[in-house]
Amino acid sequence: MKLLDGKKISNEIKDEIAIEVAQMKKGGEKVPHLAAVLVGNDGASLTYVGSKVRSCERIGFQSTLIHLPETTSEEALLQKINELNKNSDIDGFIVQLPLPKHIDKQKVLMAVDPDKDVDGFHPTNFGRMALDMESFISATPFGIMELLKRYEVDTQGKHTVVIGRSHIVGRPISILMSQKGNPGNATVTLAHSRTKDIKALTLQADIIISALGVPKFLKADMVKEGTVIIDVGITRVPDTTKERGYYITGDVDFEGVSKKASFITPVPGGVGPMTIAMLLKNTLLARERHRARNH
Ligand code: GUN
């Protein structure tokens, strides 16, 4: 079994980006600027956004955090997005999800200028991704592809079972894995809550990508020897013995499954850190594309 070390690879990617930013600075160019909009005080979202801002600082990006109260109206949020769209100093921005229930998520995501949509959530970017055109690929699926690439995991013709059909992970990764390329060219099955016999499918899988959010869902008796396991689940399980009051666990019963896996991502330290690295990569891409357009 070999660990797919997302923490290590994400640090390598951040170091590579930092070198490019240093060169931009040296040449007197504008450095990439990422803004994050957070509405409300969801604990996990505060952690993620804090981590994104800290990462920006580390690699020399400019960053702006716009923290709005839980009671912010949809109209006020759309107004803020419009300002960010127009602000030529901002190369890319994200609206952290989930949003409060009184705000229509789809309406908000559609208001983001696709050229600044470094989360890749706008229908234009999702559609372009699905059609193999230049786009912004959502950070989590992009991170999974990069991890497979850097560890030279063979995906060609492999049966990949994706568990979960979310717009952010399951749906896009099922498309990316089936596309021509390396990684890619996989034969993909997309399983979800209405799938009849998930175990029958996972037992046939060469690669399993689980993005379900159910702690320790995937057990050793559900996988064959030599399977590649990508665990996208990050669930906070309440635990009074921990100082923070919870511990983090994935969708995979790591203890049992790792004994049969050829490659496996740990949680934490697998897909999670890759997500942030690829968001930064997308922001660098946004800066480069804006620069190329303005020349
Ligand atoms: N919530 C969970 N994952 C993400 C993500 O990748 N981007 C944003 N904006 N919100 C999220």
Residues whose N, C-alpha, C, O or C-beta is under 5 A from the ligand:
A	BS01	GUN	I94 V95 Q96 L97 P98 D119
